[in-house]
Amino acid sequence: MLFHIYGANAGYQLLGWLLAFVGLVGLNELGRRTKKGGIALFFVLPIILTIYFIVIYIAAAAGASWALNNQTYKWMNSWFHYAKLYAATIGCIGFILIKYKKSIGAKDWFKVFPFLIVAINILIAVGSDFESCIKGGLTGGWWLSSEGVWLYGGWWNLLNGLAGLINIFCMTSWWGIYSSKKGEDMLWPDMTWVYILAYDVWNFQYTYLNLPNHSWYCGLALLLAPTFAAVVYNKGGWIQNRAFTLSLWCMFAQILPNFLDRSKFSVASVIYQDPAMAYARNGIAPVVGNVVPQGVISILAFLINAFVLTYIIHRSVVEKINPYKQDVFTFQKDYKDAMARR
């Protein structure tokens, strides 16, 4: 078992996961199917939230008790959460411009933007992994984040960080970006199930190691929502699904962290013997629970990404192509289905 899901709160925990998954799938549909929905979710809402964040920090600096006790200010104050929120949202805006062919989104040179913004998002996560490895030590150790959460860093973070770096080079055909016929989606046909699998395993482990109190949601529900959409009906649109759902989740988590951390819906990983000890208790570190998933999944993430990159190199040699300028997975059904939607 990877998470503490049992006892009186098990029903709430499962319900919370279902609500998160269904909510993300539904909001993704609102953002991709309607122009007004996309503008409201990824242009207007981020502006409102930015004003909200600024007001909180100004009020906290002035000593206002309501701001000092605000859950966003207390529990979501690390560099990572803000970097991830705004990097994901910038990605959504760029993808919307591409799919509607508006402004720079209509320029051929801008087609490389999806690769760049995804690479930046991956590097943010890799940086967080390396930070945890340094603070925890290679052999494993607890360290307390700025948000009062105990994290157990070790060599598994280093290995998973390396898997993330490899994953960047598993993105092929950087300029192979298109708008769908109906203008609903930005398509990246060469980003087939091969890349999605490598990314999902790596990113799940990233959340499991660095967000062990949130991974039930941002590691499972958040990753499965865009993958479900891409597999079932939105062929070629996985990266747009991923950006939309990631941005929306980051907004939710940033303003309502107590849902994830301090409610009946909260779920912690089994790295904590007692999930209630995930948070600072007078400087006393938790008792270590099950560390096996920390290592096993990191090894798996590294091996899968290394295999995918090796396969891409092999295909590029056999086909005599540059995998970053030309399509690699043209023989796959996923690729053909996506190209049919151009």
HUDA-V52683 format. One record per residue. PSI is psi in degrees with one decimal (* if undefined). D_LAST is the distance of its C-alpha to the last C-alpha in whole Angstrom. Layout:
PSI_D_LAST, PSI_D_LAST
This chain:
141.7_42, -23.3_40, 158.1_41, 92.4_44, 93.7_43, 172.6_46, -160.3_49, -27.6_50, 1.6_46, -41.7_44, -42.1_43, -40.2_42, -42.9_40, -40.1_38, -41.6_38, -42.5_36, -44.7_34, -42.9_33, -40.7_32, -45.9_31, -51.3_28, -41.1_27, -41.8_28, -41.5_25, -44.0_23, -44.5_23, -33.0_23, -39.5_20, -39.7_19, -41.5_21, -33.2_19, -28.7_15, -23.5_16, 137.7_18, -40.5_19, -39.0_22, -43.3_22, -42.3_20, -42.9_23, -42.8_26, -36.5_25, -0.2_24, -57.3_26, -51.2_29, -44.7_30, -34.2_30, -44.4_32, -44.4_34, -35.9_35, -43.1_35, -42.7_38, -46.0_39, -43.7_39, -43.9_41, -42.8_44, -48.2_44, -34.3_45, -44.2_47, -38.5_49, -40.0_50, -28.9_51, -3.9_53, 12.4_55, 125.9_53, -36.2_54, -34.5_51, -42.0_49, -28.6_50, 3.3_50, 135.5_46, -31.8_44, -44.6_41, -39.2_44, -40.4_46, -7.3_43, 55.1_40, 6.0_41, 158.4_40, -34.4_38, -47.7_35, -41.0_35, -39.8_34, -43.1_32, -43.2_30, -49.9_29, -31.2_29, -42.7_27, -41.0_24, -39.2_24, -38.7_24, -45.0_21, -44.0_19, -45.3_20, -41.1_18, -37.6_15, -41.5_16, -38.0_16, -46.2_13, -30.5_11, -1.5_13, 49.3_13, 142.1_17, -130.6_20, -15.0_19, -16.9_16, -7.1_15, 139.2_17, -36.3_15, -23.3_18, -8.9_17, -19.8_14, -10.1_17, -45.6_18, -42.9_17, -45.7_19, -44.3_22, -35.0_22, -41.9_22, -40.6_24, -43.6_27, -40.2_26, -41.7_27, -33.9_30, -44.4_31, -41.4_32, -42.2_33, -39.7_36, -39.9_37, -47.8_37, -38.5_39, -43.6_41, -36.2_42, -43.5_43, -44.9_45, -30.8_47, -27.6_47, 149.4_49, -36.3_47, -7.3_50, 131.5_48, 155.1_50, 143.2_49, 149.7_49, 120.8_48, 168.6_45, -14.7_46, 9.5_45, 24.0_47, 131.7_45, 126.5_47, 143.0_44, 92.4_45, 156.4_44, -164.8_45, -25.4_43, -34.2_41, -41.9_39, -45.8_39, -40.9_38, -33.5_35, -40.6_35, -37.4_34, -38.4_32, -40.4_30, -41.2_30, -39.0_29, -32.6_26, -40.9_25, -0.2_25, -6.7_23, 115.8_20, 165.6_18, 63.3_16, -27.2_16, 5.1_14, 58.2_11, 137.1_10, 164.5_6, 142.0_6, 163.0_5, -41.6_5, -0.7_9, 16.4_9, -28.4_11, 149.7_9, 126.1_9, 140.5_8, 82.3_10, -35.6_9, -5.6_13, 78.0_14, -170.9_15, -23.9_18, -50.5_21, -41.3_20, -42.6_20, -48.4_23, -42.6_25, -47.3_24, -43.0_25, -45.5_29, -48.1_29, -35.1_28, -45.5_30, -34.0_33, -48.8_33, -37.3_34, -34.7_36, -39.4_38, -15.5_38, 56.1_37, -16.3_39, -3.0_40, -11.0_37, -28.1_35, -35.1_35, -58.8_33, -12.2_31, -33.4_31, -62.3_30, -46.1_29, -34.5_27, -36.6_25, -28.0_25, -53.7_23, -31.5_20, -40.6_20, -47.6_21, -42.4_17, -37.0_15, -39.6_17, -45.2_18, -21.7_15, 68.1_12, 127.5_11, -7.0_10, 18.0_11, -45.6_15, -32.9_15, -44.3_15, -45.4_17, -46.3_19, -45.2_20, -50.1_20, -36.0_23, -46.2_25, -45.9_25, -41.3_26, -42.2_29, -38.8_30, -46.4_31, -49.2_33, -31.3_34, -32.6_36, -19.7_37, 55.4_38, -23.6_39, -25.0_42, -39.2_40, -33.1_39, -34.3_43, 47.2_45, 178.1_45, -15.3_45, -6.3_41, 141.6_42, 129.4_41, 157.2_42, 166.6_42, 5.3_45, -25.7_45, 125.5_48, -38.2_51, 111.3_51, -25.5_48, -18.0_50, 8.4_51, -23.8_47, 156.2_49, 131.0_51, 86.0_55, 35.0_58, 6.7_56, 118.6_56, 150.8_54, 165.0_52, 132.9_54, 132.5_51, -121.2_49, 111.8_47, -6.1_46, -48.2_44, -29.9_41, -44.4_41, -45.4_41, -47.1_40, -33.3_36, -42.6_36, -44.2_37, -44.7_34, -42.9_32, -45.2_33, -42.3_33, -46.3_30, -38.1_28, -39.6_31, -44.5_30, -44.1_26, -39.8_27, -41.3_29, -40.7_26, -44.0_24, -42.7_27, -47.8_28, -39.8_24, -33.8_24, -45.7_28, -43.9_27, -6.7_24, 52.9_25, 160.3_22, 110.8_22, -14.8_21, -8.9_20, -22.4_18, 159.1_17, 141.9_15, -39.5_17, 39.6_16, -19.6_14, -9.4_17, 148.7_16, -38.4_15, -45.6_13, -46.7_11, -40.8_10, -40.8_9, -42.5_7, -29.7_5, -17.3_6, -2.6_4, *_0
